[in-house]
């Protein structure tokens, strides 16, 4: 009996949370800025895929990696 009540409550709550979500459309993904990435200028990924480098300038204008 307790399992039936627990299962019913779980299904009811899961159904309510699914109805609360808006549908996702291709137009929203591809033509809106909702899912666009943010870029960081001067950032370069290394070949290992784990590290990165930046090119900055010191106070006297000399480039430093």
C-alpha positions as semicolon CSV with decimal commas, in nm:
position;residue;x (nm);y (nm);z (nm)
1;X;0,000;0,000;0,000
2;X;0,282;0,242;0,089
3;X;0,459;0,161;-0,238
4;X;0,147;0,242;-0,436
5;X;0,107;0,579;-0,264
6;X;0,477;0,657;-0,311
7;X;0,464;0,560;-0,679
8;X;0,150;0,766;-0,736
9;X;0,297;1,071;-0,564
10;X;0,621;1,040;-0,763
11;X;0,437;1,014;-1,095
12;X;0,213;1,307;-1,007
13;X;0,507;1,532;-0,917
14;X;0,704;1,427;-1,225
15;X;0,407;1,503;-1,449
16;X;0,360;1,845;-1,292
17;X;0,724;1,940;-1,344
18;X;0,714;1,834;-1,709
19;X;0,409;2,047;-1,778
20;X;0,577;2,352;-1,627
21;X;0,850;2,356;-1,893
22;X;0,811;2,552;-2,217
23;X;0,866;2,370;-2,543
24;X;1,200;2,423;-2,715
25;X;1,194;2,518;-3,083
26;X;1,459;2,527;-3,355
27;X;1,393;2,898;-3,400
28;X;1,483;2,963;-3,036
29;X;1,802;2,755;-3,062
30;X;1,939;2,889;-3,391
31;X;1,796;3,240;-3,434
32;X;1,783;3,383;-3,083
33;X;2,071;3,476;-2,854
34;X;1,943;3,247;-2,577
35;X;2,199;2,971;-2,642
36;X;2,480;3,178;-2,793
37;X;2,831;3,142;-2,659
38;X;3,030;3,420;-2,503
39;X;3,374;3,481;-2,647
40;X;3,689;3,580;-2,465
41;X;3,933;3,770;-2,683
42;X;4,299;3,676;-2,677
43;X;4,239;3,321;-2,554
44;X;4,394;3,032;-2,748
45;X;4,338;2,664;-2,673
46;X;4,644;2,439;-2,663
47;X;4,659;2,116;-2,867
48;X;4,602;1,898;-2,558
49;X;4,253;2,047;-2,517
50;X;4,302;2,111;-2,145
51;X;4,520;2,421;-2,130
52;X;4,510;2,764;-2,289
53;X;4,733;3,067;-2,340
54;X;4,667;3,439;-2,351
55;X;4,858;3,720;-2,514
56;X;4,876;4,025;-2,291
57;X;5,083;4,340;-2,288
58;X;5,302;4,456;-2,003
59;X;5,287;4,812;-1,870
60;X;5,550;4,926;-2,123
61;X;5,365;4,768;-2,421
62;X;5,574;4,453;-2,463
63;X;5,370;4,142;-2,553
64;X;5,383;3,867;-2,291
65;X;5,248;3,513;-2,322
